[in-house]
Amino acid sequence: MVTLSGLYIYPIKSASGIAVSSASITDRGLEYDRRWMLVDANGKFVTQRTHPQLALVSVAIGDTDLLVTAPGYGSQAVPLQPSDPRLISVEVWGDRCDAVPMPSQISQWFSEVLRFSCRLVYMPDQSDRPVDHGKVSGLDSADGLPQVSFADAYPFLLISEASLADLNHRLDTPVPMNRFRPNLVVRGCRPFAEDGWGRIRMGAVAFRVAKPCSRCTITTVDQGTGQRGVEPLKTLATFRQQQGQIMFGQNLVQEELGTLHVGDAVEASS
């Protein structure tokens, strides 16, 4: 039996994730997932690709705030409901969309942590950012294309425990699942079974598999130290290349709203 064995939220894009036992699905993905993002002076997104020390920023969700913490820099509270009425234009992977700037003291804190001038922004509900940069086919509805938060292109990333185990058998030093920053981890299938899935039901919620996930240098950042290496990307390139890209995991789009729980049964079809 295949089950949902892990459920993860990443409130701030490229900061550390949070393991949860249950999570609500919104029209942009899991509640709170990647609704905040750091941008540079031009409004362009900032991630571990250029600032791997972002891995050391931990995030906790409180009743009214996110509490962000970094070693040597203490903590900052980030409001869950921004009060600033202004909207600014930001860019993530070529998509321009509206965002709300966070208070200046919060952005200053992040600038000190990264030693780089940056700004924290929030994606409000009215911001328009279709999945896959608006190019995806077969997902149109009466309300238009599904929306995504500040995630790279899709609201969900799924990886099986068996796929990670297969990779780790090929590595001299195994890597944990957090190198791949999935939202959904499943147990009980064969390695890379998810490559053949077209639709998935987890508990009471149905998903469509959109496309494989192409991997980048973030997978080489140790999420506990912020240090970059060459693995597992080097080994993945030897057996997971497709059309010049290294694939690991599957991107999903929800077909309905609901709540997911660790332990939910997973039913998949091609």
PyMOL commands that set and color helices and strands:
alter all, ss='L'
color gray80, all
select helices_A, chain A and resi 52-56+104-114+131-134+161-170+177-179+193-196+217-220+233-236
alter helices_A, ss='H'
color red, helices_A
select strands_A, chain A and resi 3-9+18-19+22-26+29-30+36-39+45-46+58-61+65-70+74-79+88-92+95-101+119-122+156-160+184-187+199-202+205-214+241-242+245-254+258-261+266-269
alter strands_A, ss='S'
color yellow, strands_A
deselect
rebuild
show_as cartoon
